[in-house]
Amino acid sequence: MKQCNKGVNNIIYCYSAFGIRIDSEIMLPELSTVTGGAADVRIRYGDAPDKIEFPQEEGYCYQAASGTFLFRVDGVASYYITNGDQIIVRPYSQNNFRVVRLYLLGTAMGVLLMQRGLLPIHGSTVVINGCGVIFTGVSGAGKSTMAAALHKKGYSLLADDVSAVKYDQNGVFWVQPGYPQQKLWQASASMVGIDTIALDRICEDKDKYAVPVAVGFRRLPIQIAAVYEIAVKPCADVSIVPLKGITKLATIMGNIYRGEFVNGLGMKVIHFKQCANLVKQVQAFRLTRPESVISLDRQVEILLQHSNHSCVADENSRFFI
């Protein structure tokens, strides 16, 4: 594990994820380590406040305001995210750091990405024919499963579960590389031929595993070409239809990671503009799969046939394992 200089009480670990250089007092083995350079974000232990002043929105376990977000997970930790450059973590126990990291790299990181002006789409990104393709949909639709199946076939993975989208000075949208790990349920891992015996569970009470991506993880941003929303319906076969107009916009906006916090963060207008501009640049489709039949091979077959017409081929877009 590469280390940066020491803080007052803790070693500082240096990482990169979502195009961000992170200095952290918490060891995050899921992330890629780096050396040198100034930190964009700092993660540290500390006493997160009990509340924030003048929250614009609050719920059972969170409070939100412009540039500030506080949330608590019972029995796990509290997280205080400010200005897109700091996360303060107060663990409630020393015995469940795997779960502390789960929420840190999940909800806390999703909020931080929004504070930094990125658009976190709830989905996995794979490089197909040189194009960035995001698979999104409701939990359980099969986003990570599709990405894992394509990765198994030699297509590079860029992000799992959260795809951080950033626009450049020309207004072009790029997906930033996440970190080299997938989270897969046992059933999904079995479908793509991944043995979970030696893998760590994401949570002790869930049959979901952390799957390292040792080969075939792309570490450079890629321009987005298409978004596929995976839907599950009572149908006979896999189908793909294009999304247009307001349906296309609603699909993008409805699949933002932790989008329920946008208003409280004071980002409603900015968020809408980002989604509207993204819609102008990418193609969007709905991939519908049968709900009662395991159809992963068929999904991949139909998807690759379709994407060959949607993306420009690039001989460097695949690796081989």
Buried (B, 14 or more C-beta within 10 A) or exposed (E): EEEBEEEEEEEBBBBBBBBBBBBBBBBBBBBBBBEEEEBBBBBBBEEBBEEBEEBBBBEEEBBBBEBBBBBBBEEBBBBBBBEBBBBBBBBBEEEBBBBBBBBBBBBBBBBBBBBBEBBBBBBBBBBBBBBBBBBBBBEEBBBBBBBBBBBBBEBBBBBBBBBBBBBEEEEEBBBBBBBBBBBBBBEBBEBBEBEBEEBEBBEEEEEBBBBBBEEBBBEEBBBBBBBBBBBBEEBEEBBBEEBEEEEBBEBBBBBBBBBEBBEBBBBEEBBEEBBEBBBEEBBBBBBBBBEEEEBBEBBBEBBBEBBEEBBEEEEEBBBEE
